[in-house]
Amino acid sequence: MKVNIPAASVILFGFILSCTSKQNKDIDNNQLLGSGFGINGVTLVVKSLDSARNYYATVLGFAMPKAENFEPGLYRGTLSTLVNFPDQSYLELLAVNDTGKVAVKDSFITSLRKNNQGARLYSISTSSTDTTFRWLKSKELATDSIMSGRTAKKKPKGWSFDDGGAQWRSVEFDTINPPPYLPNFTEYVGYPYTDLKEDWSPAGWRKYYDSNPNGVVGITSLLIVVEALEPARKKFKKIGFRELEASDTLARFKVAHKQELQLTAPKSSGDAYSRFLKKRGPGVYAMRFEVKNLKDTRDFLKKKLPAKAMLADMANKRLTVFKEHAYGVQLDFIQESKEQAALAKIYDFKEDTKLNSASLNHASRIYAKYCALCHGKDREGYTADNAPSLRSHALMATTLKPKSSYNYLEHTISYGRPGTAMAPYGKSQGGPLSYDEIELLLKWLHEKSGVKKPIEMSANPVSGNVVLGKGLYVKHCASCHGAEGEGLNAPALGNPMLLATASDEFLRYTITEGRNNTPMPAFKDNLSKVEINALTAFLRSRASGWNAPEAVTIKEPLPKDYVLNPTRKAPKFALRENLYVSAVQVRKALQENARIVILDARSKAAWHQTHIPGAVPVPYYEEPDKFIKDIPNDSTMIVVYCACPHAASSKVVNTLRRFGYKHTAILDEGILVWAQRGYPVEFGQDSKKKK
């Protein structure tokens, strides 16, 4: 078995247990698996990894890695290769590389390999091995102690998401000789399970995965053959799997989402299941996959396999490759649902491709439902609540590059503009739109605006005379944007979320060029560059609040100032998952002048725009040990934040923990929600700027 950690970028979410009587049967699954995403993967033990890999790639049509990318397997003396699917599952091929090493401890592998090949191990996802272990123990089910280990063989260097500790943990019923019909339960340490639980969208994630020539998009079920159905059925129910259906010949159990484990037993002494048991004992007999188009899958396999190797039952929309032609495991292929196929087509877009008709239509419906009321049927803007035009070429051209400029619109939709009619629409903020839907909407807006060449915005701060800028604002801007930036018949420029997400260059460009086809004029012919810079600097100075008593630019803290309130006590935070601290707690700690270090994990340019008072920008251009030596490794609490709200922060916290820092936490909501709530922020100044 290869403990494989999929590289999926997702947003943090929570999941809710239902208390209805119908759903109470799911409680066992929840206590067993938590927010686990279903079938982790299946491991096939093969005699020759090269041969098996080539066969599965060229004949069966799986996008298997090339031989040069083979990796050591979890078990000593083995080699492994695997293919990942968008539903977070995998199919692994495992072969013995050093018989001596394997035979010493993991003889069950060599035992199967000696006479047979096939699926020997399968893994189920759990979000907490501790919870799974306790649950199984409460059911008086014997398991081995929790195991842990690493997939990466080399220790991490530099700033890394890898904290140097365990990358996976698992619960096995028997480590030495795993029962082939029972799963192990695996947790990927630090993996965002709750994110996936609510934002589950394998159809939308396909663009991040290699396409399989056979059309496979995920695993739907495993068929497990046992000696006697009733005892095995009772065992699975005791483990905590929810039974969906049972008969004299088959028992179906839910894992997660649409995935199932199915148990069956021989019907007669000479049937296929009896022969399977006699040859290799109980275990996974068949894997069932969903495919994009069953006819295309059939046509692909017909060219590669002899007629006797497969059975096509197109009336029931099922295709079977017999186990004799798939290294000991039967492969079943079924047509994915129309609903899933439609979703996949909608989200089948990439940065460098045009939207297809399904994507265009869906994005248009999203806009009509959530945006048109204020921004206008044709994106013209100012239909209600001073909502800006979303067809302005200047706006769309300047929100593509770099990523921080693109994030301006993405964050606006996700987090909204507090104090205005622009509500948060991201699911993470209680809105209706998923991350993929927001990405689709933005791509649609950019395409509709006709932008052919993006105008790249610099991330560097703009310097200017703030006092001069204040006077210019009163003279040229206040009549539309409000004396305090509240927005009268134009957008509210004093909004903390706007200033937290708009770069200085974005503000300056808007002032200079205006917004075509809107009331916002271009000031490049009326104001000098010095005046435009001054006006930009004034707007930036309002990041701390429109009525801040004075415009103060904060220089980057020196090492001696990293610790805030060094003579006071450190705060005692209640951490979620021993990692995340709420914004409410951090704000209270600052108000009480607690001893704390706050690190900004974003780019330095983002720190210049808006940061929490006293925050230190993390210098990614330096090796972490040079920076970390100035941070106390004692009881001082170190809080790290970003805008993601966790991705960049996790990288910093995991690096700190790798260096032995225990008192670390991530600001759960991130800087954007912090600013959205009106909590105190400052803007910065480049400490290396020439005077």
N, C-alpha and C positions, 0 to 999 in steps of 0.2 A: 504493500500500500504506500502510495506517495501522498503525504499530507499536503494538499495543494491549496494555496491561498489565492483565489481569483483577484485580479487587479481591477476591481470595479469602483468608479468614483461616484459616491452617493451621498445624500444629505441625511442628517439625523432626524429620525422620527420616533414616535412611540406607538405601542399597540395596546388595544383595550380588550379586556376579557368580557365576554357577554355573560349576563347572569340569568338568561332565560333558560327554562327547563330543557328546551330542545338542545341548547348549546352546552349544557353542563357536561355532556359526554366529552367535550373537547378539553375539559380541565386536565385530564390525565396527559393529553398531548402537550399542553402548555407547561405542566410541571415537569414533564419528561424532557421536552425540547426547548422550552422558553420561546425565543424568537428565532430559533433555527430555521433555515430556509428550505429544508427537505432532504432529498437524497444528495449527499455530498458527492459520492462517486462509487464506481465499481472497479475492482482490480482484477485483471486477468493474468494468471500465471502462465507464461509461455516458455518454451524451451529456447528459442532463438529470438532475441529482441529485434535484430535486424530484419529477419524474415517476417515476423509478425507485424512489425511496423510498416514494412513495404506493402504487405498484403492489405492491411487495414487502410492504408493510404491510397494505393493505386487500384485495388480491386473493389474494396468496400466503400471507398469514397469519403473517409474521414480525414480532416485536415491535421494529420499527425506531424509533429516536429521532425526535422531531419535528424539523421543519425548523429551528427556532430553536436546535437543539442540534448543527447541522452544525459540523464543525471543519476547520481546514486539514489537508490530507493531508500525507503524508511528502514528496511531491514538490512543489516550488515551483509555485504557480499552480493548485493543485488543492484541492477540497473533498471531505470524506469523511464518511460515516456508517456505523455498523456495529452488528450485533447479536451479543451474546456468548452462548455456550452453556455449560452446566455442565461439559462436558468440556474447558473452557479454550480452545476454538476459537472462531473468529468468522467471520462473513460480512460483507465490507466492500463498499460501493458507493463508487466514486471517479469524480469528474467534473472536467473542466477548468474552472477559474474564470477564469484568465488565460492565453489561448493563447500569448501572446508569451513569458511566463516558462517555460512548459512546453516549448515548441518548442526553446528554446535548449539545454537540457541533457537533457531526458527526452522526446525526440521519439518514442520507441516508444509512448508513451501517446497522443499526438495521431495517430500513424500508425494505431493500432487504431481510435481513435474516429472517424476520418475516414469509414470505410466499415463498421465493425462495432462491436458491443458484445459483451462477454463476459468470461470469467475470463482475465485476462492474467498475474496473479501469484499464486503460492501460497508459503506460508512454513511451514517445519518448525522445531519448537522444539528448541533445544540449551541445555544448562545451562552451556556454556562455548564461546564462539566461538573462543577461543584453541586449545582442544583440537580443535575441528572443523577449524579452519584448518590446524593441523599435520597432522591425519589426511589431509585432502585433498591437502596438499602431498606427503605420503609416498607417495600413490598417483599422483603426477605428474599431478594434475588442476589445471589453471590456474584460479585465482580472482583476484579483485581483493583489494586490501588490506582489512582489517577496517574496516567503517564503524561510526560511533557517532553518537548524537544524542539529542535530548530530545523527548518528546511534549508536555510542559507548556511553553507559550510564555512564561509568566511565571516569574521567579525566585522561589523559595520565601521565605517570611518566617516569623519566629517559630520555634517548635519544630516540626520537620517531618521526615517520613520521607525527604524529598527532600534529598539532599546538594548539590544544585545542579550536579552533574556529569551525565555521560551516563546516560540511562535505558534505552537499548537499544544493542545491538551486533549487527552482522550480517555474514555472509559471503555474498558474491554471486559467481556465476560470471562475470558481466559486468554491471557497474553501469550502463553506458551503454545497453546493449540486452540486458536479461536474456533468456536462452533461455526461451521460454514453456513448454517442457515440463520444465524443471529448476527445482527449488525454490531459495529462499534459506534460510539458516539463521539464526534470530534468537534472541538471548538477552536476557531482561529483566534488567537489572542489579539485583542485590540480591533477586531473586525466590527464594522458598524451594523450589527444585526438588526437593531431597531430601525435603522434607516431603511433597510431592504423590506422589512415587514410591511410597512405602510406604503412605501413607494414602489412596491413590487411591479416591475414592468420588463420582463425578459424580451418582449417584442420590441420595446424601445431601446434595449441594450444591444441588439444584434450588430449595430454598426461598429461596436467596439471589439467584435470578435471576428476571427477568420471564418469565412463561409465554408461550410463543408460541401464538397461536390455532390454528395448524396442527398443534400437538402436537410440534414438533421439539424434541429434547433434546440433539442433538449430531451431529457429522460422523463418519461411519464410513469413508468412502473417497472418493478422487478417481479418476476415469477419465481418463487422459491419452492422447490420440491422437498418434501419431508416424508419420513417413513409412515407416520400416522397423522392425519389431519387434526383430529380433535385435541390431542395433547399439545401440539404446536400452536393451535389456535388459542388455547387457554394460556399458553406461555406469552404469546404476543399481547393478549388482553391484560395479563398481569403486568407486563412491562409498561403498558400505558398507551399502546396504540389504539386508536378508536376504530372499532369494527364498522365497516360500511355495509357489508352484506356477507352472508354465510350460507353455504349449502353443503350437501354431502361430499362435494368434490372441490369446492373452492371457498376460500375466505379472503375477503378484501379488507385492507386496513389503510386508513388515511395516514399520510406522513405530514405533508404541508402542501398548501395550494392544491394543485390537481394531482399531485404525486401519490402513488399507492405502493404498498407491499402486498403481494398476493401469494397465498399459501395454497398448495395443492399436493395431492398424494396419488400414488398409482391406483388405477381403477381395476387393473388385472395384473397377474403375475408376469405377463409377457409384454406389457405395453411400454411405450417410450420412457415413461417416468421410472418404471421398474428397472429397465436397463440402465438408465442414468444412475439410479441409486446403487445398483450392483457394481457399476464400474467405478464410481468415485464418491458415493455417499451423498447425503443431503446437501443442498446449497442452491445457489442462483442458477436456474435453468435457462431463463430468458430475460432479455432486456428489451423494453419497449420504448421506441423513440417517436417523437413527433417530427414530421417533415413539412417543408413548405408546400410541396406539390407531389402527391403520391405517384402520379403518372410519370413525372420527371424522374423520381427516385427509381421507379420500376424500369424505365428506359435506360437509366445509367447502369443499373445492376445487370440488366439483360445483356449488355455489351461485355460485361466483365466476368459473369458467372455462367457455368453450364446450367442447362434447363433444370436438371435434377436438384440443383442447389437451393432453389427458391420456389415459393408458392405465392402466387398473386391472387388474392381474393378481392378484386376491385369492387365487387358488389357491396362487400362489408367494409371497404376502404382499409384493407390490411394487407401488408406484404411481409412475408417471412423468409429469412435466410436461415437454413438449418444449421445447427451447431457444428456439424461435421465440416462445414465450410466457413466457420467463423471462430476457429480456435477454441472449440468446446463450449460456446455459449450461443444460444439461439438469439437472433436479432429480429425483432418485430418492428415494423414501421407503420405508423398510422398518420392519416391526414390531420393536420392541425385544424382547429375550428375556424370558421369563417370570420368570427369576431377577432380572433388572435391574428389571423392573416391580414385583416383590415388594419389593425393597429400597427402591425409591422410595416405595412406599406406607408402609413401616415408618417411614421418616424424614421423612414429610410432616407435620411438626408445627412450630408456631411458638409463641412465648412466650404469645401471647394466644388460642391455640386448644386445644381438647381433643384428646386422643389418639384416633385411630381404632382400630378393633378390631385391625388388623394391628400397630399400634404397641404397643397394650396387651399383646397376646399375646407379642410379641418381648421386651418389657421384663420381662414376668413370667418368661419362660424365662431371661433373663439373671440375674434375681434368684435364681431357684431353683438355677441352676447355680453361681453364684459367691458368693452372699450368705447363703442360707437356713441353711447349716450352722451358722453362728455367730450370725446375727441372728434366726434363727427363721423357720419356715415362713410365719408371718403377721406378720413384721416386729416381733415382740414383744420381741426382744432377750434377751440373757443366756442364750442356749442353749449357747454355748461361749465360753470365753476372755473373758468379761465384755464381749462385744460389745454396744453400746448398742441400745436400741429405735429402730427406724427408722419407727415409726408414731406416735411422740410428737408431738402437735400443737404443743407448745412448740418442739420442735426444728425441725419442718418450717416452722412459721410464721415463725421467725426466720432462716431461711436462704434467703430469696427476695430481699429488698431490704435495702440496695443490692447492687450486683454483688459487692462484696467479701464480703458475707455469703453470697451464693450460692456464691462461690468456695470457701468453707470446706468444703462437702461435695464439691465437684468436685475440689478439690486432695486431699482425704482419699482419695477413690477412686483418683485418678491416681497419687499418690505414696505412699499408705499411711501407716502409723505405725511407723517403725523401732523395733525392740525389743519389738514386740507381734505378735500373730497377724495383724494387719491388714497384708496385703502390698500392694504397689503393683499396681494393675490397669490403669493406662494403658499403651498400647502404647509410648509414648515412654520408659517406665521398664521395658520388657521384659514388661509384662503383656499380657493377651488382648484388652482393650477399646479400641476406637477412641474418638476424641473424640465422635463422633456417638452412639455407644452409651452413653457415660457421660452425655451430655446427655439422652438418652432415658430412661435409668434414673432420673435425678434427677427428671425431669418426672413419671414414673410414681409415684415415691415421694411427691412433693408432692400429686399428684392422689389417690392412695390414702389419704393422711392426712386428706383432707377440708378442707384449708385454703381458706377462702373469702376471707379478707382477710389479707395478709401483715403481720407486725409488723416495721416497718422499724427496723433497728439503726443507731444513730449510729456514725460512724467516729471520733469524738473519743476521746482517751485519758481514762481514769478515774484521778483522783488519790486517794491514800489513804495511811494510815499503814502502811507495810510491816511494821514491828515488831509492831504490833497484829495485822495480818493473819496473821503467822506463828503467833502464839499461837492465833488462832481456827482456823487450819487444823489444828493439832495436836488441838484440842478437838473440832472438828465434822467434819473431813474425812478425817483420816489413817486411821481405822479401815476405810474402804472404798477410798479412793484411794491408800493407802500413805503411810508416813512420809516417803518421798522422791518421792512422786508417781508411783510405779511401777505403781499399780493393783493392788489385791488382788481385790476382787469388784466393781469399778467401773472406768471408763476411767482410763488413766494421764494425769494432769494435768501431769506433768513432762515429757511427750513434746515434744521440740523442734518437731516438725511441727505439733502441736496449737497450741502457743503462737505459731508463725509464721503460722498461718492464722486463728485465732480472735481476733476483735476484743475490746477491753475490754468493750464494751457487751454483746457476746454472752456473755462470761463472767459479767458482773454479772446479766444477765437470767436465766441458768441458775441461779445461786445464789439469786436472789430468788424465781423462780417454780417452780423444780424441773422435773422431767420427769414429766408425768402418766403414770400406769400403769407406773411404774418405781420402783425403790427410792430414787431421788433425790428427797428432800423439798424443799418450798419453805421457804426460811429467812426470808421476809419478815416472819413473825410472831414469829420468835425472835431475829433480829438487827436492829439499827438500820441506817439507810442509811449511817451513818458506818462501821459495822462491815463491812457488805457491800462498801463501797468499799475498805476496808482489805484485805479478803480478796482482792478483785479485783486490787488493786495488788500484793499479795504474789505471786499467781500470775504476774502479768506479770513481776515481778522475777526469776522463775526462768527466764526466756528464756535467760539466760547459763549455765544449768546449775543443777540443784537444789542442789548443794553449793557454789555460788559463795560466796566468803568474806564478801561483804557485798552488800547491795542498793544498787546505784549506778544512778541514772538519768542518762543522758547527754543533755546539751543539744546542740542543733544546733551544728555546728562554725562558728566564725567564719571569714571568708575567710583570715585569717592561718594558720589551722590546716587548710586544705584539703589541703595537701601533707603526707603522712605521711613522716616521716624525711627531711626536706628536704636534709640534708647527706650522705645516702648515695647509692649508685649506683642507677640505675633497673634494674628486672629486664629480662632478655632473654627474652621469651616466644616460644614456638613457636605461632603462630596457625594455626588451621584456616581455610582460605579467606581468609587475610589479615584475619580479623575476629574469630574466636572464640577465647577463651583458656579452658583447662580450670580447674576449681575447684582441682585439685591444684596447679597452677602458682601460682595466686593465693595459696592458703594458704601455700605455701612462701615466696613473696615477703614475706608478712606476717611469717612466722616469722623470716626473715632480715633484717627491718627495712629492706627495700628502699624506695627513693623511689617513691612511688606516690600517685595520687589515685583514690579510689573513689567513684563516684556511684550513688545509689539512684534509679532511674528510676520507681519506683512512687509512689503518692500519699504525702503526708506522714503520713497516718494509718497506712499500712502501715509506714513507717519507724519510727514510734513503737512499733509492735508488736514488730518484730524487724528488725535490720539488721546488716550486717557491721561490725565495729569500725572506727571512723574514717570510715564512709561519710557522704557529704553528700547530703541530700535535694535533688532537682532542683526548683527553684521554677517550676513551669509557669505560675504567675500573673504572672511577670515576663517581659519580653522577654529572649531568650537572651543578647544582647550585654551586658546589665547583669550577668548572672551569670558569663558566660564571661570577662569581663575580669579576674576574680580567679583564674582557673586558668592556670597557666604553659603557654605554648606553646613548649616546648623538648623535651628528651629525656625528660621525666617521663612515665611511662606512666599513662594514664587508663583505668581499667576501669569499665564501666557494667554494672549488673545490674538485673533485674526478676524477676517470678515467672512470666512467660508461657511459656517463659523468654527470649524474644528481642524480642517486639513493641515494648514500651515502650523497651527498651534501644536498639533500632535507631533509634528516633526521636531519642534523645539523641546517639548516636554519629554519625548522619548530619548532625545539626545542627552538631556539633563539627567534623566534616570539612568542612562547608560554610564554616566560619570558618577553615579552614586548619590544624586540628589533625590531625597525621599519626599520632601515637603514641596511638592509641585502640583499645580492644578491648571485646568483649561477653563477660561471664561466661557460658560456654556452657551450663552446667547450670541457671543461675538460683539465686536465693536459697533456694528450697524444697529443692532437692537439697543445697545447702550446709548448711542446717539439718538435713536428713535424715541427713547423714553425721556429724553431731555436731561440725561445724567451729564455731569461736567466733562467737557473735552477742551483740548487746546490745539493749537496748530504750531508747527515747528519751523526751525530755520537750520539750514545746512551749517554745521559747525566748522566745515572746511572752506566755507565761502570766503573769497578774498575781500578784504576791506578796502 
